[in-house]
Amino acid sequence: NTQSMKGVSKRNNQLSTKDIISTYSLGRQSYGAQELAQQHKRKIHPKKEVVYNKICANSPQGTLIVSRYSEIPPATLLHETEIEMRQDVFDYKSTSAVDKRPVIDWWVNFADTDLFIAYWGRLFAQDEIQVAEHPSLGHLKEAMRSPNSKILPLTIQNEKCTPVLIRNIERKGSIAVDVNVAEGRPQGLYGNAFARASDIAIEKATTVISPPTITHMISMAAPRGGSGTYTQAQIQTIYKTAYTSFRAAVAEGELAVNDEKTGDHQP
């Protein structure tokens, strides 16, 4: 199971959102989802084509807003954060407004240094599942690799975290990866089992979400490999990555709320 964490934190007054964006933003760019699908679709593994073809019968809609941030120095911790630990899978459910204030839900993509590095291939783990269920992410990756992109598809650069935040992604389907002999997946669909499964089993495991729901995603690099006790340096890197990612999400969330009020989209 994926362990999900939902935190609600009051704003740290040491740095305003304006300060965060002006000082640490590495860029922001908008992409029309329909144009992405038309101009930036690459060949993907035949098994993933089964999913794509089922859930993408209708053209994607909306505008993706992508931003990238450099490492934000952690501020003094405030004892006003509520953390809820849940042993479950991402359900992408929206949180109701708190005290009549809108809430922007962010979901974590524990990314490789190279954003969505293997989304097109045979493997089917957390990163690949998220792209399969949100097919615009694959199109986005190809667009970000183009010379016209203002934002590099990197979550680490020069050994510093550079998380990528993506707003307004359509979730067009869900894919069951659990073991289900009756549905033709005796080993489930996670990892290498996906490529070994039959097309029929994958089709049965895929549910179309209509109308699509909307996801906002934080892509941050997870530590690679290793065993034993974490070193002090590793712990500091993990903390800085998480702090930067979630502080950037607060800033982007405030922009999203402002967009909804004014009808504008940040460039």
Secondary structure, 3 states (H helix, E strand, C coil): CCEEEEEECCCCCCCCHHHHHHHHEEEEEEEEHHHHHHHCCCCCCHHHHHHHHHHCCCCCCCEEEEEEECCCCCCCCCCCCEEEEEECCCCCCCCCCECCECCCCCEEEEECCECCCCCCCCCCCHHHHHHHHCCHHHHHHHHHCCCCCCCCCECEECCEECCEEEEEEEEEEEECCCCEHHHCECCCCCCCHHHHCCHHHHHHHEEEEEEEEEEEEEEEECCCCCCCCCCHHHHHHHHHHHHHHHHHHHHHHHHHHHHHHHCCCCC
